[in-house]
Structures are given as structure tokens and as C-alpha cells.
Amino acid sequence: MSEPAATLQQNRPAQAWAVHRPGGRDVALMAVAVVGVSFSGPLTALVATSFLAIAFWRNAAGAALLLPVLLLRERSTLTGLRARQLTSSVVAGLFLAAHFAAWLPSLSMTTVAASTALVTTTPIWTALAARFSGVHLPAAVWWGLGLAVFGAALIAGVDVTVSWRALAGDGLALLGAICAGGYMLAGARARQRLSTSAYAVVCYSTCAVALAVAAVVADVPLTGFSARDWWLIAAITFCAQLLGHTLLNLVLSTVGPTVVGLAILLEVPGALLVALVLLDQVPPLLAVPGMVAVVIGVALVVRAGRPSPVVEPVT
């Protein structure tokens, strides 16, 4: 490999993981995506079946629904594609499955508030990975990340529960955040070469297969639900998977995983508003200052990011 080619190969993670300032199109897509993922928690709370089954079906259905888009509209993007170029998509799917497998059980082991606050540290881990890969992050990015995560903790209303079970649950929630960071980092690498539909089909399919294996091991049924639960799972798939994850994956290649992670952080205040309407759940006292902190933190990071590249990857 020549020296320029070797340098390019070495800098690819840095290019994929840099923090870029989103354009108007990216902002609009992320806004729709945040609305979509904000329905995930409240709708999931209404489903009577296990979280593992919900995670399996939303990924399996998401892959199945995007497959016709890939085959009918974006088949040309597969020309010249080699199997090894799908590696990052498979890795992303495994990280996504690990995120669900680690975080969802933590909800029953520690407080929901503590679990939510810990799992929202994802953008911190993506930023650290980007820094270690050689990406220069301005001080404003770190201040914004810290402020946004602190705001999410305020919204969650974290309380301290001292027990070995709660400590294990906290550890799982933190592991879920790290795995979510791995999902975004691997996805950013994959999106350098793959269209959104190609990446999503491989990633979601891999995640669904891994979750199916986990369900078999844990003896969790994946069928036999009520009609109401099936409709709720369909709504979760449409809102959280197609509008949420897929639109975020669409902008992942232009804004970077840290900005996408921060966008997902906006799910915390968004879910509160949805829960207020659907479940009549009153937000905690610190929700308003927490929301303000999250928004200001996100704004700091976005303003500190460098302009997005002019030429965008195929979508």
C-alpha cells in the first residue's frame, strides 16, 4: 500500500467520527427522528410482552420494510460491493443487539431514572473514541456534552439506590450506553461506503438474529401476543425504527456519531412530553431546567462542529 493510501486508510475513522455542523436538511431529518424515538419509551410501556421481543420485532420488521427500497430504488449502490465492506454494518448490528440486551434488563434491576441517566451518556463515549482516533474536538464540544448529559440526569430525577442488584443494573445501563456508542461509531464507518437502506438492512437484520438467539437462550417467547400488542409493536417499528433510527442513520455520514448521539439525547425530554399526553404522567420538578440544559448543550456542540463536507455519500 502506498504512503498516501495508507494515510487515507488510517484517517478514515477520524473522518467518519468527526463532529460536523448539520445543515438545514440534516436538522429537519434529525427533528423528525427525535419525534419518532420519543414515542419509543411511552409506547413500549404500553406493551405487555417482554422488552427483548419488542426489540427483536422492531429490528426484524425494520429490515424487512427497507429491503424493497434497497432492491428497487438503490440496487445500483450494491455494484462492486464486496462482502468485507459489510463488516462495519454487521458490527453495528451486534453492538445494537448488545445495547438492547444490556440496557433493557437494567430497567428492572435499578431505578428507571438511574438507568435512563446512565444510558444517555452515549455521546460521551463516541466523543472519547473520536478523540482517541485523532479527531480534534473544541472545548465547547466537551462543555456541551457535559451540560446535555447533566440535563438528561436532571430530567430523569436520579435517585440513589444502594444494593448489589441496583449496582449491577447501573453497570448494565452504562454498558448499554457504551454499546450504543459502538453502534453509532461502526455505523458511521459503514455509511462512508453504503447507502442508508443497505446499511440499515444489514445492521437491523444482524441485530434481529442476535436478539432471536438471546431470546432462545433466555426462553423468551417471540410470538403469541395479543392483537393490541402487535399493533403497538407496529407503531414502535414505524416511529422509533423507521422514522427514528433510520433517519438518524441517514444523516450519520454527514454530521458524525457524536451529534447523532446528542440528537438521541433529546429523546429524554421528548418522551416526557409524549408520556404526559399518552400516559398522563406528570414530568418531575427538574424537567424544565433539565430540558433547557439539554438544548443548550446540544446547541454548543452543533455550533462548535466544523461545517459538513460539500459532497455527501450516496443515500
Salt bridges, closest charged atoms under 4 A:
ASP26 OD1 - ARG25 NH1 3.71
ASP229 OD1 - ARG228 NH1 3.96
GLU312 OE1 - ARG25 NH1 3.47
